[in-house]
């Protein structure tokens, strides 16, 4: 087998073009490219890639079917383990998971597993309407709180096992961060809607506009509404701010607000949609994770002349995926590193106009293993700015924990749950995703949803 | 989808909708709010709950036409549906038997003050209510307010009904005759600020209900942040009610005005009959 064949590049929209539109940046493989890429797979006897996948997709098996041109079969193999493959193929950090483990990557480039997964999922969506085999009902009811990646995965897996699943979603649209957070140009909303339709086809009922903690408590769901178990996947929905002077000036957004207005509410199409957003000429995004890159790239598409990433550590410590950083740079996002704001100043109308910044240098490694930024005294300077987006992370949403007193929490307010099963201090109640781990990735949330589904199934089977 | 079972024009630009929402009616408490969206491309707007009826399974919303969404909402009729309705959101009012309390509602703020006055009355308080508007035509729910108040006082800017002047004038008068334990004030930001200034020297705890710009209403976006006692709070999950003596009203008013120009543009776009031509609505 020819090992040295290079990895097939992903066809993409030209950076100059794409920074002016919200259409998807990566265009996807065609059949020939997918098969060429799939042929690079060594079909290892002991495939390490599988160990790198949080939802345990049978990677070499599906790739083998791609080589043979059996795309439908490939899709079935993926969907056996992964309910949301077109999403994962687009937003999973494969470089630190399956592809990181790929043996080809030791001396050259790994198989483009993510791109192949995306190809297969998109091919299936266009070519066939997948048949769902009906499963026998167990007569057990499960409530899933939150229709994001963790909840949808858990719900899909439980439905496949014959349980009656209702997903409760606070917003008017299911999808969670896939809909409100990740931009259209990285994850088209049509793709998310398609995969949610698949979850519904599995028999899952989704109730939108239903805030658990307000409309029903968990106890009410279990005692009055007849649910035998509950999965909490409410995510990291409480944005952090820096608590520095001037932070409540107009034009300073949390990344959640900035992205929700744009993605979920369609503010980029205002006034053809009713939700406005204001983006100035110079936009500073504070933070350097994936959310920060999304915000900085969104700002350019909304018409900003300059979009900055402002980060208090150096390039090496930036938590965003390398691909996202590269995409941002190609589109013209500028990086101001080893800098952090300490104050915002505004005009007489209360609109932000300036950001007072301080320079940092890197000191000893901190608890996270990254070198700790240390402020340089006397290094303050002002930066002209008219929009700021805070993308410095987010805490757990308090609505469910606050209304469920017997749920044990960490000091930060995250739910304490067993990493292997998702079980919490409350019998019959499981949790997973960002509400447990703090803000992480889509795929880790999905992995937690998957593990919890298995544990909930055990719980329901053993308790009957 | 929630069916509108009653639509009523209360006054110029002031409308009432009674909407089917059984579970919401069951859980709603005085002081809480809902978020409404009326069309696929519509925005999410917060509205304080004006009334809830457990038996009928309905909630009542009262709104003033101020922007595009409320304009569109004013055109909805009995039998139409609200596309999205979510709640009850926010923390309920702290209802106890305080003794003598004043409930002040200004303009559309009369609507949310009503269930609070009712709950306070039910808890055993002596409730003195003061409602105000620019003129008598803009007053509503006088009978309902009278039912839940020991005393109902009225102020209009033009003197067409009750005291000529502001609710704060009436409040000062009330304070000379009564020892108030607590005051609730809901209305325009400037009215709430002025009420808080009247009660501050007497140290009468004064609760105001803030209605800042919101998107999700569940603590997710932080658009609704307000400064209370130098601390940033999210009105949607920490409020909407706050200690009026601690609220930075000037900041709240500046934040509320942030999208004014965009709101104007949205209305122009909506009213424009250019049919996609080249006018500025594009």
Boltz contact constraints between the chains, C-beta under 6 A:
constraints:
  - contact:
      token1: [A, 170]
      token2: [B, 218]
      max_distance: 6.0
  - contact:
      token1: [A, 172]
      token2: [B, 37]
      max_distance: 6.0
  - contact:
      token1: [A, 172]
      token2: [B, 84]
      max_distance: 6.0
  - contact:
      token1: [A, 209]
      token2: [B, 84]
      max_distance: 6.0
  - contact:
      token1: [A, 209]
      token2: [B, 86]
      max_distance: 6.0
  - contact:
      token1: [A, 214]
      token2: [B, 88]
      max_distance: 6.0
  - contact:
      token1: [A, 215]
      token2: [B, 23]
      max_distance: 6.0
  - contact:
      token1: [A, 215]
      token2: [B, 27]
      max_distance: 6.0
  - contact:
      token1: [A, 237]
      token2: [B, 220]
      max_distance: 6.0
  - contact:
      token1: [A, 238]
      token2: [B, 219]
      max_distance: 6.0
  - contact:
      token1: [A, 239]
      token2: [B, 222]
      max_distance: 6.0
  - contact:
      token1: [A, 248]
      token2: [B, 225]
      max_distance: 6.0
  - contact:
      token1: [A, 248]
      token2: [B, 227]
      max_distance: 6.0
  - contact:
      token1: [A, 248]
      token2: [B, 251]
      max_distance: 6.0
  - contact:
      token1: [A, 250]
      token2: [B, 258]
      max_distance: 6.0
  - contact:
      token1: [A, 254]
      token2: [B, 222]
      max_distance: 6.0
  - contact:
      token1: [A, 256]
      token2: [B, 220]
      max_distance: 6.0
  - contact:
      token1: [A, 256]
      token2: [B, 221]
      max_distance: 6.0
  - contact:
      token1: [A, 257]
      token2: [B, 215]
      max_distance: 6.0
  - contact:
      token1: [A, 257]
      token2: [B, 221]
      max_distance: 6.0
  - contact:
      token1: [A, 257]
      token2: [B, 222]
      max_distance: 6.0
  - contact:
      token1: [A, 257]
      token2: [B, 223]
      max_distance: 6.0
  - contact:
      token1: [A, 260]
      token2: [B, 215]
      max_distance: 6.0
  - contact:
      token1: [A, 260]
      token2: [B, 221]
      max_distance: 6.0
  - contact:
      token1: [A, 271]
      token2: [B, 265]
      max_distance: 6.0
  - contact:
      token1: [A, 271]
      token2: [B, 266]
      max_distance: 6.0
  - contact:
      token1: [A, 271]
      token2: [B, 269]
      max_distance: 6.0
  - contact:
      token1: [A, 273]
      token2: [B, 41]
      max_distance: 6.0
  - contact:
      token1: [A, 274]
      token2: [B, 42]
      max_distance: 6.0
  - contact:
      token1: [A, 274]
      token2: [B, 43]
      max_distance: 6.0
  - contact:
      token1: [A, 274]
      token2: [B, 68]
      max_distance: 6.0
  - contact:
      token1: [A, 274]
      token2: [B, 69]
      max_distance: 6.0
  - contact:
      token1: [A, 275]
      token2: [B, 43]
      max_distance: 6.0
  - contact:
      token1: [A, 276]
      token2: [B, 259]
      max_distance: 6.0
  - contact:
      token1: [A, 276]
      token2: [B, 262]
      max_distance: 6.0
  - contact:
      token1: [A, 350]
      token2: [B, 254]
      max_distance: 6.0
  - contact:
      token1: [A, 397]
      token2: [B, 219]
      max_distance: 6.0
